[in-house]
Amino acid sequence: MDYFPLFIKLKKRNCLVVGAGGIAARKIELLSRAGAIVTVIAKQVSPAVKAMEHTHQLIIKEKSFAQTDVTGFQLIVSATNDSTTNSLVSASATKLNIPVNVVDNPDLCSFIFPAIIDRSPIIAAVSSGGSSPVLARLLRAKIESIIPPAFGQLAKLAEKFRQAVKQHIIEPSQRRIFWEQVLQGRIAELVFSGKISEAEKQLELLLSQTEPVDNKGEVYLVGAGPGDPDLLTFRALRLMQQADVVIYDRLVSPEILDLTRRDSEKIYVGKQRKNHSLPQHSINQLLATLAKQGKRVVRLKGGDPFIFGRGGEEIETLVEEGVAFQIVPGITAASGCATYAGIPLTHRDHAQSCTFVTGQRKDNSINLNWSQLSAANQTIVFYMGLSVLDKICQSLIQHGCPKNHPIAIIQQGTTPNQRVITGILESFPKQVADEGIKAPTLIIVGTVVSLHNKLEWFKTESFN
């Protein structure tokens, strides 16, 4: 361990920053957020630092640094581009045993700035020991993705009830179990949802019981997006990692499933055309049954739950059964796949509207308003349309679309296996058949498709 991690209380402590450029401004911002009284010494002060003078109540001295300037400070930062000044600051501070940091020069530092995850009062920090600050920031971003901002509110709630819990539950081991229930269960979810008052009431209710328990389960209806794990929301990832049971469909990629809690029970309920592993009504009931057993259940769905994902049917059952639930939107396939294919769904020169339709209805028919879908200056996106591609192309032509109207199909969009085939309505079904395209796919119709070759940015090694 090259550096021992410490958290220093700087509130109302005198700190010195030597230098007043862009880098110095960032250090001043951090110190000020910690409540420090910041003095700045520099021959020239940048507009960024000058703007902080009143907002952060800075003491600015426009002068050259001198050895005697370090007296009276509890922490010193040198952020100049002059090596002589930086060395002098370091030596002067070290002589008086004052912690000192010289930006981008670990040899002159007695402490370094970590990459900070601020969820006050929860603070986490990542450091590379000065060897790679960029890597430390990248790791910070990964950690931030699983620590939502509301964790700070959760910590404040725990602090508010700390003494009451200590008095109510004498045995330390029982107290630990109680807090684990609170900080990972329904009360925590109420805080994350912004329902602070309700969370406090629930916590008070638990404390009023002789043996506090929290047996209420909950269902998290989570949109997993079109395939790329990087497109998951922070909220989706957090809920996926705390669920006891994960119920997932065939559009959820293995990479996304790997991000769920390792020891959670996984139940596959995927559907393919004419091959449903579990009927929809059984899925609906399964969600309610598991939640009533006190389990936290993630219903993981490809794309967005409310766009051809049958999420509405599932939560109708939950409402009828009195089961608590949350809904987490996902990036729908139309948006994700079109973006990765370089096909804008709207464009001032091509399409002023965009319509999402499903290629198959509940009764397996494809009875659509073809006259409306064949109108000019719009984009039409067909979900689940591969098996009826012939019918789609023929109907659009019959109702006024030109035979050479652009059309595209995207297979496994946003993933390394993405394929994009473009063509025209008249010959497209044969072209797709010749290419051996398989589901899952998305079909886009409109002149925006003509922009694919120009705007394509997501290159895959498999097919490019």
C-alpha positions in Angstrom: 0.0 0.0 0.0 1.8 3.1 -1.2 -0.8 5.5 0.3 -2.9 5.1 3.4 -6.4 6.3 2.8 -7.7 8.9 5.2 -10.7 11.3 5.2 -9.8 14.7 6.6 -12.3 17.1 8.2 -11.6 20.5 6.5 -14.7 22.4 7.6 -13.6 25.9 8.7 -10.0 24.9 8.3 -7.5 27.2 6.6 -6.3 25.7 3.3 -3.9 27.3 0.8 -4.0 26.9 -3.0 -1.0 28.2 -4.9 -1.9 28.9 -8.5 -5.2 30.2 -10.1 -5.6 28.4 -13.4 -8.1 25.8 -14.5 -6.6 22.9 -12.5 -6.4 25.1 -9.4 -10.0 26.0 -9.9 -11.0 22.3 -9.7 -9.0 21.9 -6.4 -10.6 25.0 -5.0 -14.0 23.7 -5.8 -13.3 20.4 -4.0 -11.9 22.1 -0.9 -14.8 24.6 -0.8 -17.3 21.8 -1.0 -15.7 20.3 2.1 -16.2 23.5 4.0 -12.6 24.7 3.9 -11.6 28.4 4.2 -9.5 28.7 1.0 -6.7 31.2 0.4 -5.4 31.5 -3.2 -1.9 32.9 -4.0 -1.1 33.6 -7.6 0.4 36.3 -9.7 -2.4 36.0 -12.2 -6.0 34.9 -11.4 -8.1 33.1 -14.1 -11.7 34.1 -14.7 -12.8 30.8 -13.4 -11.1 31.4 -10.0 -12.2 35.0 -10.0 -15.8 33.9 -10.4 -15.4 31.8 -7.2 -14.2 34.6 -5.1 -17.7 35.5 -3.8 -19.5 32.2 -4.2 -16.9 30.4 -2.2 -15.7 33.4 -0.1 -12.1 33.0 -1.3 -9.2 35.0 0.1 -7.2 35.9 -3.1 -3.6 37.3 -2.9 -2.2 38.3 -6.2 1.5 37.9 -5.6 4.4 35.5 -6.0 4.6 32.7 -3.5 7.1 33.0 -0.6 8.2 30.4 2.0 6.5 32.3 4.8 3.2 32.0 3.1 2.6 28.5 4.4 2.3 29.5 8.0 -1.1 29.0 9.5 -2.5 26.5 7.0 -3.6 22.9 7.7 -3.4 21.8 4.1 -1.7 23.1 1.0 -2.1 22.5 -2.8 0.3 23.8 -5.4 -1.2 23.9 -8.9 1.1 26.0 -11.0 3.0 25.3 -14.2 6.2 26.5 -12.7 8.4 23.7 -11.4 10.5 26.0 -9.2 7.5 27.3 -7.4 6.0 23.9 -7.0 9.2 22.6 -5.4 9.4 25.6 -3.1 5.8 25.1 -2.0 6.4 21.4 -1.3 9.6 22.0 0.6 8.1 24.8 2.7 5.1 22.8 3.7 7.1 19.6 4.4 9.4 21.6 6.7 6.4 22.5 8.9 4.7 19.0 8.6 1.8 20.4 6.6 0.1 18.0 4.2 0.9 19.1 0.7 -0.2 18.2 -2.8 1.6 19.2 -6.0 -0.6 18.5 -8.9 0.7 15.9 -11.3 4.0 15.5 -9.4 3.7 12.6 -6.9 7.3 12.9 -5.8 6.5 16.3 -4.3 3.3 15.2 -2.5 2.6 14.0 1.0 -1.0 13.3 0.0 -2.9 12.9 -3.3 -6.4 13.7 -4.4 -8.5 10.6 -5.1 -11.4 10.3 -7.6 -14.3 11.1 -5.3 -17.8 9.6 -5.3 -19.9 12.1 -3.3 -23.1 10.8 -1.8 -22.8 12.9 1.3 -22.7 11.9 4.0 -21.5 8.8 2.2 -18.1 9.4 0.6 -16.1 6.9 -1.4 -12.7 7.5 -3.1 -10.6 5.7 -5.6 -6.8 6.3 -6.1 -4.2 4.9 -8.4 -1.4 6.3 -6.2 -0.8 9.0 -8.8 0.2 6.4 -11.4 -3.0 6.9 -13.6 -5.5 9.5 -12.5 -7.5 8.8 -15.7 -7.9 5.2 -14.7 -9.0 6.2 -11.2 -11.7 8.4 -12.7 -12.9 5.6 -14.9 -13.2 3.3 -11.9 -15.0 6.1 -10.1 -17.6 6.2 -12.9 -18.1 2.4 -12.6 -18.7 2.7 -8.9 -21.0 5.7 -9.3 -23.2 3.6 -11.6 -24.1 1.3 -8.7 -24.4 4.0 -6.0 -27.4 6.2 -6.8 -27.5 9.8 -5.4 -30.3 8.8 -3.0 -27.8 6.8 -0.9 -27.0 10.1 0.8 -30.6 10.4 1.9 -30.5 6.8 3.1 -27.5 7.5 5.2 -29.2 10.5 6.7 -32.3 8.4 7.6 -30.0 5.8 9.3 -28.3 8.6 11.3 -31.7 10.0 12.4 -32.8 6.7 13.8 -29.4 5.4 15.0 -30.0 6.1 18.7 -33.6 4.9 18.7 -32.5 1.6 17.1 -29.6 1.2 19.5 -32.0 1.7 22.5 -34.6 -0.6 21.0 -32.3 -3.5 19.9 -29.6 -4.1 22.6 -27.8 -7.1 21.0 -25.3 -5.8 18.4 -25.7 -8.8 16.1 -29.5 -8.4 16.1 -29.0 -4.7 15.4 -26.8 -5.5 12.4 -29.5 -7.8 11.0 -32.1 -5.1 11.5 -30.1 -2.5 9.6 -29.4 -5.0 6.8 -33.1 -5.4 6.4 -33.7 -1.6 6.4 -30.8 -0.7 4.1 -31.5 -3.4 1.5 -35.3 -3.8 1.7 -38.5 -1.9 1.2 -37.6 1.1 3.3 -34.5 1.7 1.2 -36.6 1.5 -1.9 -39.0 4.1 -0.5 -36.0 6.4 0.0 -34.7 5.8 -3.5 -38.1 6.6 -4.8 -38.1 10.0 -3.0 -40.8 8.9 -0.4 -38.8 9.9 2.7 -41.8 10.5 5.0 -43.2 7.1 4.1 -39.8 5.5 4.7 -39.6 7.1 8.2 -43.1 5.8 9.0 -42.2 2.3 8.0 -39.0 2.4 10.0 -40.9 3.6 13.1 -43.4 0.8 12.5 -40.5 -1.7 12.5 -39.1 -0.3 15.7 -42.5 -0.6 17.4 -42.5 -4.4 16.9 -40.9 -6.7 19.3 -39.0 -8.6 16.6 -38.7 -6.3 13.6 -39.2 -8.0 10.3 -39.8 -6.9 6.7 -41.6 -9.7 4.8 -43.0 -7.6 2.0 -41.8 -8.5 -1.4 -41.7 -6.2 -4.4 -41.5 -6.5 -8.2 -39.1 -4.4 -10.3 -40.2 -4.2 -13.9 -36.9 -3.4 -15.6 -36.3 -2.5 -19.2 -33.0 -4.1 -20.2 -32.6 -2.2 -23.5 -31.9 -3.6 -26.9 -28.8 -5.6 -26.0 -25.7 -3.5 -25.1 -25.2 -3.7 -21.3 -23.8 -0.1 -21.4 -27.3 1.1 -22.2 -28.8 0.0 -18.9 -29.8 2.8 -16.5 -28.2 3.2 -13.1 -31.5 2.4 -11.4 -31.9 -0.8 -13.5 -28.5 -2.0 -12.5 -29.0 -1.3 -8.8 -32.3 -3.2 -8.7 -30.9 -6.1 -10.7 -28.1 -6.5 -8.2 -30.3 -6.7 -5.2 -33.1 -9.0 -6.5 -33.7 -12.4 -5.0 -35.3 -13.7 -8.2 -34.7 -12.7 -11.9 -37.4 -13.5 -14.4 -36.1 -12.8 -17.9 -37.1 -13.2 -21.6 -35.2 -14.3 -24.6 -34.2 -10.7 -25.7 -32.1 -10.3 -22.5 -28.5 -10.9 -23.5 -26.2 -13.1 -21.4 -23.9 -10.1 -20.7 -26.9 -8.2 -19.1 -27.9 -11.3 -17.2 -24.4 -11.5 -15.8 -25.0 -8.2 -14.1 -27.7 -9.5 -11.9 -27.0 -10.7 -8.3 -24.8 -13.8 -8.6 -26.8 -15.9 -6.1 -30.3 -14.9 -7.3 -32.7 -17.4 -8.8 -32.9 -17.2 -12.5 -36.2 -18.1 -14.3 -36.4 -18.1 -18.1 -39.9 -17.2 -19.5 -38.8 -16.3 -23.0 -41.2 -16.4 -25.9 -40.6 -17.2 -29.6 -43.2 -17.2 -32.4 -45.6 -20.1 -31.7 -43.3 -21.3 -28.8 -44.0 -19.7 -25.4 -42.0 -21.3 -22.5 -44.7 -19.9 -20.2 -48.0 -18.3 -21.1 -48.3 -14.6 -20.3 -51.0 -15.0 -17.7 -48.8 -17.5 -15.9 -45.9 -15.0 -15.9 -48.2 -12.4 -14.4 -49.2 -14.7 -11.6 -45.7 -15.9 -11.0 -44.5 -12.3 -10.4 -47.3 -11.8 -7.8 -46.7 -15.2 -6.1 -43.0 -14.7 -5.6 -43.5 -11.2 -4.3 -46.0 -12.4 -1.8 -43.4 -14.9 -0.5 -41.4 -11.8 0.5 -39.0 -11.9 -2.4 -37.6 -9.0 -4.4 -38.3 -9.9 -8.0 -36.8 -8.4 -11.1 -38.8 -8.8 -14.3 -36.1 -8.2 -16.9 -37.5 -7.4 -20.3 -35.7 -6.6 -23.5 -36.1 -3.0 -24.7 -38.7 -1.0 -22.7 -41.5 -2.7 -20.7 -44.2 -0.4 -22.0 -43.4 -0.5 -25.7 -44.6 -3.9 -27.0 -43.2 -5.5 -23.9 -46.6 -6.4 -22.2 -45.5 -4.7 -19.1 -48.9 -3.1 -18.7 -50.5 -6.6 -18.5 -48.1 -7.7 -15.8 -48.6 -4.7 -13.5 -52.3 -4.9 -13.9 -52.1 -8.3 -12.2 -49.8 -6.8 -9.5 -52.3 -4.1 -8.8 -55.1 -6.6 -8.5 -53.0 -8.7 -6.1 -51.9 -5.8 -4.0 -48.2 -6.3 -4.8 -45.8 -3.3 -4.6 -43.9 -2.7 -7.8 -41.5 -0.2 -9.5 -41.1 0.4 -13.2 -37.7 1.2 -14.8 -37.9 2.4 -18.4 -35.3 1.0 -20.8 -34.0 2.2 -24.2 -36.5 0.7 -26.6 -35.3 -1.3 -29.6 -36.4 1.4 -32.1 -34.2 4.1 -30.5 -31.2 1.9 -29.7 -31.0 -0.2 -32.9 -31.7 2.8 -35.2 -29.0 4.8 -33.4 -26.4 2.1 -33.6 -27.3 1.6 -37.3 -26.8 5.3 -38.1 -30.4 5.8 -39.1 -32.1 8.8 -37.4 -35.7 8.2 -36.7 -36.6 11.8 -37.5 -34.8 14.3 -39.7 -36.0 17.7 -41.0 -35.3 16.7 -44.6 -36.8 13.2 -44.4 -39.3 12.6 -41.6 -41.3 14.8 -39.3 -42.9 12.0 -37.4 -42.1 8.4 -36.3 -44.6 5.6 -35.7 -43.9 2.3 -33.8 -46.1 -0.6 -34.8 -46.0 -4.3 -34.0 -45.8 -6.8 -36.9 -48.2 -9.2 -35.2 -51.3 -8.7 -33.1 -52.6 -10.9 -30.4 -54.5 -13.1 -32.9 -51.4 -13.3 -35.2 -53.0 -11.0 -37.8 -51.4 -7.9 -39.2 -54.4 -5.7 -39.7 -52.9 -2.2 -39.7 -53.9 1.2 -41.1 -51.8 0.9 -44.2 -53.0 4.1 -45.8 -51.7 6.1 -42.8 -48.4 4.1 -42.7 -47.8 4.7 -46.4 -47.9 8.5 -46.1 -44.8 10.5 -47.0 -42.4 12.3 -44.7 -42.5 9.8 -41.9 -40.6 6.9 -40.4 -42.3 3.6 -39.6 -40.7 1.1 -37.2 -42.0 -2.5 -37.2 -41.3 -4.6 -34.2 -41.6 -8.4 -34.6 -42.1 -8.1 -38.3 -39.6 -10.5 -39.8 -42.1 -13.4 -40.3 -44.5 -11.0 -42.2 -42.0 -9.0 -44.1 -43.6 -10.0 -47.4 -47.0 -8.7 -46.2 -45.5 -5.4 -44.9 -43.7 -4.6 -48.2 -46.7 -5.6 -50.4 -49.2 -3.6 -48.3 -47.1 -0.5 -48.2 -46.7 -0.6 -52.0 -50.4 -1.3 -52.5 -51.3 1.8 -50.4 -49.1 4.3 -52.2 -45.5 3.8 -51.2 -43.1 3.8 -54.1 -41.6 0.5 -55.0 -38.1 1.9 -54.5 -39.0 3.3 -51.0 -36.0 2.7 -48.6 -36.3 0.0 -46.0 -33.8 -1.5 -43.5 -33.7 -4.5 -41.2 -31.4 -4.6 -38.2 -30.5 -8.0 -36.6 -29.3 -8.1 -33.0 -28.9 -4.3 -32.9 -26.4 -2.7 -30.4 -24.6 -5.9 -30.0 -21.3 -7.1 -31.5 -23.4 -9.3 -33.8 -25.4 -6.4 -35.3 -26.2 -6.7 -39.0 -27.9 -4.0 -41.0 -29.4 -4.7 -44.4 -30.8 -1.9 -46.5 -32.8 -2.1 -49.7 -36.1 -1.1 -51.4 -39.7 -2.4 -50.7 -40.1 -4.2 -54.0 -37.1 -6.6 -53.6 -36.4 -6.5 -49.9 -38.1 -9.8 -48.8 -36.0 -11.8 -51.2 -32.9 -9.9 -50.2 -33.4 -10.6 -46.5 -34.1 -14.3 -47.2 -30.9 -14.5 -49.2 -28.9 -13.0 -46.3 -30.3 -15.5 -43.8 -31.5 -12.9 -41.3 -32.8 -14.3 -38.1 -34.7 -12.8 -35.2 -34.5 -10.7 -33.1 -34.8 -8.0 -35.7 -36.3 -4.5 -36.2 -37.6 -3.1 -39.5 -37.3 0.6 -40.4 -39.2 2.1 -43.4 -38.6 5.6 -44.7 -36.2 7.8 -46.5 -34.1 8.2 -43.3 -32.7 4.8 -44.2 -30.8 6.4 -47.1 -28.6 8.1 -44.4 -27.3 4.8 -43.1 -24.1 4.6 -45.2 -23.3 8.2 -44.4 -24.0 8.1 -40.7 -23.0 4.5 -39.8 -20.6 4.7 -36.8 -21.0 1.4 -35.0 -18.7 -1.0 -36.8 -18.7 -4.7 -35.8 -15.9 -7.1 -36.4 -18.3 -10.0 -37.2 -19.8 -8.5 -40.4 -17.8 -5.4 -41.4 
